[in-house]
Amino acid sequence: MKRNVILASTLVATLGIAACDGFKEALTAHVDVVARAGTQELSVNRLADLIGNAKVPLRKDVASAVAQIWVSYQLLGYAGAHSDTLQDPKIADAAMWSAIAQEKSKAFYDRISKEWSKVDSATLPAKYAAGDMLAARHILLMAPRQGMTQKSRDSVKAELEKIRKTVTVANFADVAKAKSMDGSKSNGGSLGVFPPGAMVPEFEAAVKALKPGEVSGVFETQFGYHIVKRLTYEEASADFAKAYGQVAVQKAESLFLAGLEKGADVQVKTGAAKVVKTIAEDIDAHRDDKTSLVSWKGGELRASRLVQWLSAMPPQSNIRQQLITAPDTAIPYFLKQVARNEIVLRAADSLKVTPDSAAMNNIRGAFYAQVMGAMAELKVSPFFLKDSAKTESERERLAASRIDTYFDALLNEKAQFVNIPEFVTQALRAKYESRVVQAGIERALERATKIRQVADSTRASQPQPQSAVPMPGGAAPQGQAAPQPAAPAPAAKPAQKPAAKPAEPAKKP
């Protein structure tokens, strides 16, 4: 069974850790500063020029996104100037917590679910006879109700009735191969084993009306006209045992998770829905928010931890927008799912479950590769910098200059966007000083608006062309793939192999 944790991340780079009081005070005092990264500053005028002369919407979230991306790039350059490629397992493990959580939960489920799939084979024939799972072959002549006259449909039905007169239990598969019109014909019309509710009602009713081994008459569904044979247990035994085992695992898992949640006494806090929507609207403002959203025995889910879960997920899941528009009544279910993940991870910790060394090496390797790849693309890797600058201060200036040159080209759509994954960004900000000043963002936006008006007074009334810089909540720039995380996002449980599915024409729409 696949367990979905519907969480997503923003494309905007994030603020990271708070700096020392002296550093914050110094930045706050410089009202003309928008951001700082390492030894570099982004001034109000510089940001205003960048966005005022670029083809980007003049909005606060866009200006903030540009500033945050600038910080990420400059921190990467600063690290490169100091010959730091973040090749430290502790840094990698902290940054890749979601991938490690995924592996940990997988190992945990592997350990506790060993008994779940064990089924007494002696009971299977009776369960099949009782209709716990169904198995059938069918012959289908397509006759959709839309786009086909009744006269034509009657003709198709008459044709299948002629075929029915030639069909026997023994030759059903051969006739299906010759006459059926759906994708199952190559398998003799076999739909495999499927659970009740998987098929459209008319089809399921026809199967249930037969005893194992019997063949139906002609009947109609939205797809056309069918003849169906219900398989005997002997014919379906291998597939039935496998499918029933998967169902048993699903039921056992559901009972386990329900018991885990009940035993933990999970309680969603009053007003949590409003807080979640606020977080979804502005993740960066809640990085250090200690508001309790959910509590359970021995733990709680705080706003700052929810931010981590949201940031761990790929942008295409678009969960932030989903949370913003979701009804308040849906938010508690979402929060309980996140809380369940936390409880599972704590249960894994209590059993001292950890990913194996191969998995950890792969995760760390993915992190190191992303760091080195981004440095190489921006030409700020230690190798590139040492080749052109001798001292550390010279390398700092060279790296900052290369980033600024690239950033100008990016905003003018003359360079492709270099994505620095969220986990790399957070590792950089955890190690090096950085900060964004919201008051500076607002001032830069005011000046950028004046620049835009002077440069082109008509542009504001025209549709904005797509930017080369990914905007908050938007798609990737045209011609570029959406940024992807290097490791899988966390889930409460690894995906299980799905049960066999019927051929498409017989499925529910």
Rosetta blueprint (number, residue, H / E / L):
1 M L
2 K L
3 R L
4 N L
5 V L
6 I L
7 L L
8 A L
9 S L
10 T L
11 L L
12 V L
13 A L
14 T L
15 L L
16 G L
17 I L
18 A L
19 A L
20 C L
21 D H
22 G H
23 F H
24 K H
25 E H
26 A H
27 L H
28 T H
29 A H
30 H L
31 V L
32 D L
33 V E
34 V E
35 A E
36 R E
37 A E
38 G L
39 T L
40 Q E
41 E E
42 L E
43 S E
44 V H
45 N H
46 R H
47 L H
48 A H
49 D H
50 L H
51 I H
52 G H
53 N L
54 A L
55 K L
56 V L
57 P L
58 L L
59 R L
60 K H
61 D H
62 V H
63 A H
64 S H
65 A H
66 V H
67 A H
68 Q H
69 I H
70 W H
71 V H
72 S H
73 Y H
74 Q H
75 L H
76 L H
77 G H
78 Y H
79 A H
80 G H
81 A H
82 H L
83 S L
84 D L
85 T L
86 L L
87 Q L
88 D L
89 P H
90 K H
91 I H
92 A H
93 D H
94 A H
95 A H
96 M L
97 W H
98 S H
99 A H
100 I H
101 A H
102 Q H
103 E H
104 K H
105 S H
106 K H
107 A H
108 F H
109 Y H
110 D H
111 R H
112 I H
113 S L
114 K L
115 E L
116 W L
117 S L
118 K L
119 V L
120 D L
121 S H
122 A H
123 T H
124 L H
125 P H
126 A H
127 K H
128 Y H
129 A H
130 A L
131 G L
132 D L
133 M L
134 L E
135 A E
136 A E
137 R E
138 H E
139 I E
140 L E
141 L E
142 M E
143 A L
144 P L
145 R L
146 Q L
147 G L
148 M L
149 T L
150 Q H
151 K H
152 S H
153 R H
154 D H
155 S H
156 V H
157 K H
158 A H
159 E H
160 L H
161 E H
162 K H
163 I H
164 R H
165 K L
166 T L
167 V L
168 T L
169 V L
170 A L
171 N L
172 F H
173 A H
174 D H
175 V H
176 A H
177 K H
178 A H
179 K H
180 S L
181 M L
182 D L
183 G H
184 S H
185 K H
186 S H
187 N H
188 G L
189 G L
190 S E
191 L E
192 G E
193 V E
194 F E
195 P L
196 P L
197 G L
198 A L
199 M E
200 V L
201 P H
202 E H
203 F H
204 E H
205 A H
206 A H
207 V H
208 K H
209 A L
210 L L
211 K L
212 P L
213 G L
214 E L
215 V E
216 S L
217 G L
218 V L
219 F E
220 E E
221 T E
222 Q L
223 F L
224 G E
225 Y E
226 H E
227 I E
228 V E
229 K E
230 R E
231 L L
232 T L
233 Y H
234 E H
235 E H
236 A H
237 S H
238 A H
239 D H
240 F H
241 A H
242 K H
243 A H
244 Y H
245 G H
246 Q H
247 V H
248 A H
249 V H
250 Q H
251 K H
252 A H
253 E H
254 S H
255 L H
256 F H
257 L H
258 A H
259 G H
260 L H
261 E H
262 K H
263 G H
264 A H
265 D L
266 V L
267 Q E
268 V E
269 K L
270 T L
271 G L
272 A H
273 A H
274 K H
275 V H
276 V H
277 K H
278 T H
279 I H
280 A H
281 E H
282 D L
283 I H
284 D H
285 A H
286 H H
287 R L
288 D L
289 D L
290 K L
291 T L
292 S E
293 L E
294 V E
295 S E
296 W E
297 K L
298 G L
299 G E
300 E E
301 L E
302 R E
303 A H
304 S H
305 R H
306 L H
307 V H
308 Q H
309 W H
310 L H
311 S H
312 A L
313 M L
314 P L
315 P H
316 Q H
317 S H
318 N L
319 I H
320 R H
321 Q H
322 Q H
323 L H
324 I H
325 T H
326 A L
327 P L
328 D H
329 T H
330 A H
331 I H
332 P H
333 Y H
334 F H
335 L H
336 K H
337 Q H
338 V H
339 A H
340 R H
341 N H
342 E H
343 I H
344 V H
345 L H
346 R H
347 A H
348 A H
349 D H
350 S H
351 L L
352 K L
353 V L
354 T L
355 P L
356 D L
357 S H
358 A H
359 A H
360 M H
361 N H
362 N H
363 I H
364 R H
365 G H
366 A H
367 F H
368 Y H
369 A H
370 Q H
371 V H
372 M H
373 G H
374 A H
375 M H
376 A H
377 E H
378 L H
379 K L
380 V L
381 S L
382 P H
383 F H
384 F H
385 L H
386 K H
387 D L
388 S L
389 A L
390 K L
391 T L
392 E H
393 S H
394 E H
395 R H
396 E H
397 R H
398 L H
399 A H
400 A H
401 S H
402 R H
403 I H
404 D H
405 T H
406 Y H
407 F H
408 D H
409 A H
410 L H
411 L H
412 N L
413 E L
414 K L
415 A L
416 Q L
417 F L
418 V L
419 N L
420 I L
421 P L
422 E H
423 F H
424 V H
425 T H
426 Q H
427 A H
428 L H
429 R H
430 A H
431 K H
432 Y L
433 E L
434 S E
435 R E
436 V E
437 V L
438 Q H
439 A H
440 G H
441 I H
442 E H
443 R H
444 A H
445 L H
446 E H
447 R H
448 A H
449 T H
450 K H
451 I H
452 R H
453 Q H
454 V H
455 A H
456 D L
457 S L
458 T L
459 R H
460 A H
461 S H
462 Q L
463 P L
464 Q L
465 P L
466 Q L
467 S L
468 A L
469 V L
470 P L
471 M L
472 P L
473 G L
474 G L
475 A L
476 A L
477 P L
478 Q L
479 G L
480 Q L
481 A L
482 A L
483 P L
484 Q L
485 P L
486 A L
487 A L
488 P L
489 A L
490 P L
491 A L
492 A L
493 K L
494 P L
495 A L
496 Q L
497 K L
498 P L
499 A L
500 A L
501 K L
502 P L
503 A L
504 E H
505 P H
506 A H
507 K E
508 K L
509 P L
